[in-house]
Amino acid sequence: MPSKGKDKKKGQGKDKKKKKIIKVEESSVERAKANASLWEARLEVTELSRIEYRDTSRRLAKSNEDLKKQQYKMEKDTMSVLSYLKKQDQEKDNLIEKLKQQLNETKEKAQEEKEKLEQKYTVQINELEGQFHQKAKEIGMIQMELKTIKQFQKRKIQVEKELDDLKENLRNTERKHQETLRRLESRFFEEKVHICLNEKYFVY
């Protein structure tokens, strides 16, 4: 009898140890599960952080690339504008120089034309004056040579008519000379004003 009680107690002790071991194992499993869940959560957070960092890096890289393109475009536009302005200044300077040259050429040409016309009309006037003096001389000679009043009157009338014609020609030539000079001076003045106005416009 006593031996049976002892065996029973021994059996109960073994069961308790078994339960204890099972509980310990269950506790370890739970901790392992908890640790696994914790690491999974950490891994998930790390993955999310990595994805977010990657996306942020991509956005920053794209933004940086866009800024570089924008900066390049602005620099290119600036160079284009500067080149255009420089070209405009050069064209304006060339035009001003061209207008100055045209003004000088116009002055020289007008002066040459004026001198040629003055020389031409001076020659014509001298020729007419010579003819006038020749006719006047002829009148004097006729007055001495004509023996009769009738012949003298006839020749005198003829010579006087010739003198009148010469005087009229002389007056016409002188008038044309003056009109031509006035036209030349007027045209020269108008061209000078026109060129000066163009020069003033392009300077400002």
Secondary structure, 3 states (H helix, E strand, C coil): CHHHHHHHHHHHHHHHHHHHHHHHHHHHHHHHHHHHHHHHHHHHHHHHHHHHHHHHHHHHHHHHHHHHHHHHHHHHHHHHHHHHHHHHHHHHHHHHHHHHHHHHHHHHHHHHHHHHHHHHHHHHHHHHHHHHHHHHHHHHHHHHHCCCHHHHHHHHHHHHHHHHHHHHHHHHHHHHHHHHHHHHHHHHHHHHHHHHHHHHHHHC
